[in-house]
Amino acid sequence: MAAQSEQAIQANALRLLRAIEEATRGLSTPVHIGQLPNLGMNEEETKAAYHYLQEKDLIYTKFRLAYAARLSARGHDAIRDAQRVPDQTSPAFPAITYNYYLHIETMTGSNVQQGTANSEITATQTITTEQFVAGVRNLIDQVNRTLPTSGLPTEIQEQTRAALAELKAATDERRPDGSRIQRGLETLKRIMEEATGHLIAAGVLGLIAPLLHASAAH
């Protein structure tokens, strides 16, 4: 049973790797795995596949938005090796062959929409007001770009847009009011918490947490 479980994880990981490669081909920007269509995996399977790729250094994941990724050099090599010898296993996926991957790729399923707020965050101990405001603007930009294809409920999307508009107005002031920005971040946090279990919401919460921590100093 353990061998079958490992094989399933590797097969899912190879499928996820291929989906990330297709979504980011020719781009330097990452893709959020919640935006990848028809993965045919549930929440736990997707998380296991993502962490497998991460542990193998097949994807680059050091982005501010949790669960965002693009292929690393090793990831590109892994896909090339799998395509070159489809009837053999590869060092990256020793339990499967590329043919097996092609077989399971025909599975159908809905977009992955759920996850947990299990984010990796590197917080800065000292941050200037300019850096803080820049971080909030970066949050606004990332969420605005991700929101249309997030799969979040319509009501949550509308509330999110309103919260982002308030945050933008606060950061666009000539002398941004830290208290106003903090209130805006807390509002956005509450909205995302209403969508607990959604990968996009988890990513946004991962962005908000260090900003709220930093806002205490401003």
N, C-alpha and C positions, 0 to 999 in steps of 0.2 A: 504493500500500500504506500509505503514511504517513497519507493522508486516511482510509482505512478504519480504521486503528488509532485515530486520534483520534475518529472517530465511535463506535467501540465503547466507548472510555473514557467518552465523554460519555453514551452510552446507559446504561452500567452505573452511572455517577455519578447520573444522574437516578433510576434504579431504587433505588439505595441511599438517596438523599435522601428518596424517597417512603416507603421502609420505615422510616427513622428518624422521619419525621414521624408515621407511623401509630403507632409504638411509644411515642412521647413525647407524643402529643396530649393536651392538658389537664394535662400534668405539668411540673414545673420541674426534674425530675431527668433525667439523660442515660440513654442505653441503650448497652450495649456491643455493637459490631457483630457480635461472635461469637454473640450471642443472637438475632440476626435470622434467622427461618426462611426457607428456600426462596429464597435470593437468586439461585441459579442461576449463581454465579460461583465460580471457584477462588481460591486464595490471592492470586496476583499480580493478578488482575482486581479483587478486592476492595480490595487495597491501593492500586492505581492510582485506583480510583473514590474511595476515602476521601481520598487526597491531592489529587485534583482538587477535591473539595468544600471541603477545607481551604484550598487555595490561592485559591479563589474567594470565601472567607469566607462560604460557604453553610451551614456548620455551625460550632458553637461546640465547641471541643475542649480547652479549658484545664481539664481535670479531672485528678485525681491518677491515675486509672486509665487507662492507655493504651488507645487505640481506643474510648474512650467519647465520645459526642457527642449533641448535640441541635441542632435547627435554629436558625440565627441569623435575624435579621429579613430579611436578604437571601435566605436559604433559603426562607422562607415566601413572599416575593415571587416567587421563581423558580417555585415550584410554582403559585402563583396565575396568573402570566403564562402558563405552559405550558398550564394548563387553559382559560384564557380564549381563547387562539388556538391550538388544537391542530394546525392545519395549517401553522403558521409556526414558524420557529426563534425562540429567545429569546437575549438577550445572554449569559445564563449558560450556554446550551447551543447555540452557534451552528452546530453540525454536525448537529443532529438536530431532529426535530419530536416533539411529544407523542404523535402517532399512532404513530410508530416505537417510542416507549417502551412504549406500550400493547401493541404487537405482541410485543415481546421479553419482556414481563412474563409471558407465558404459558409461558416456558421453565421446566422443572423442574430441581431440583437439591437437594443435601443442604445442611444447615447449614454455614456457613463455620466451620472449626475450626482452621485453621492460619495462622500468621503468624510474624513474627520479633520479637525483643525490640528493636524499633526505636522506643524510647520517647523522648518529649520530657520531660525532667525539669528542673525549676528547683529547685536545691538552696539551702537557707539556710546561710549561712556560720556564723552564731552561733545556737545553739538551746539553750533552757533544758531542764532535766530535765522540767518539766511539759509543754513543747511536744513533746519527744521521746516521752513516754509517750502524749500525746494523738494523736500521729501513728501510733503503733503501734495504739492502740485504733481509730483510723479505718481502718487497714489491715484489722484483724480484722473490723470491721463490713462493709466493702465486700466482702471475700472471702466472708464468710458469706452475704451477700445474693446474690452472683453464683453461688456454687458449685452450687446445685441445678439450674440451667439452663445450666451451663457446657459440658456435653458432655465433660468430662474423664473418663478411665477411672475406673471404680468404685474401684479400688485407690488411685489417686491422690487421689480425693475423700476416702476414709477417712483416708489419711495426712495430708491437709491439715486435716481436722477435728481430728485429734489434735494437730497442731502449733499450730493456732489455740487450742485449749483450753489448751495449755501457755502460750502467749503471754498469754492472758487471765488465767490464774492469776498469772503473773508481774507483769502490770500492775495487778492488783487488790490486790497487797500494800500494806500501809500505807506502807512505804518500798521502792518497786520496786528490785530488784537489776538494775543495768544489764548486768552480765555474763550473768545468766540470760536477760534479754530478747534480748541479742545472740545467744546460743546458739539461742534459739527462732527468731529471724529467719534464722539460717544454716540451721537445719533446714528451715524453710519454703522457703528459696531452693533447697536441694538437691532438694526434692520437685518444685518447679516446673520445675527444670532437666531432670527426667526426662520432662516433657511439652513439651520444646523443640519449637517450631513451632506450638504451639497459641496462639491469640490471647489467651485468658483467662490462660494461663500467662505470656505476654509482658507483659500488663498488670500482673499481680501482681509479676513481677520488676522492672518499672518502679517499683512502689511500694516494694519492699524495698530497692533500691539506695541511695536517699538516706537511708533509715533506718539502714542498716548503716554508711554513711559518718558519720552523726551519732552513732551509738552509740560510736564511737571516743573521743568526748569525754566519755562518761558512765560 
